[in-house]
Amino acid sequence: MFLISGCLIGINCKYNGSNNKNREVVELVKKGLAVPFCPEQLGGLPTPRYASEIQQGSGEDVLEGRARVINQIGQDVTENFKRGAEEALKLAKILGTKFAILKSKSPSCGYGKIYDGSFSGVLVNGNGVTAALFLKNGIKVITEKDEIKKSLSFN
Ligand code: SF4
């Protein structure tokens, strides 16, 4: 059993109230292989909500207290992002999950690349807050842009 970003199966949990539905990922849930979740909702944020980006750092920096997550109107939502990541980790531990497919580029779920904090669409190397906490706890992460079938054959 593994975890999947909820927006990837069509749940309208994205900041603007929509989703990022991905047919391949939906099939995994239908087969009973995966459980969807949304760390930003688990962290207490509403939907829709203002878009947020990590400022001057990565998810690892947020977890270590070296960077903050700020939304489009300048509100500090760092604690929501950290709480959401902790709740998602709790879910992973309950399920015994060692693998997650997370939405690329998100300040929570992003793996490998995230936005740079300028809200101008610029990407930098780094992971979102939840992805960083998963990796720190030995959970393998890929995104919907990776070869899902190939990754699953190793899990
Ligand atoms: S936090 Fe993750 S699951 Fe929730 S909407 Fe953003 S990318 Fe999707």
Boltz pocket constraint, residues with backbone or C-beta under 6 A from the ligand:
constraints:
  - pocket:
      binder: B
      contacts: [[A, 4], [A, 5], [A, 6], [A, 7], [A, 8], [A, 13], [A, 14], [A, 15], [A, 37], [A, 38], [A, 39], [A, 40], [A, 41], [A, 103], [A, 106], [A, 108], [A, 109]]
      max_distance: 6.0
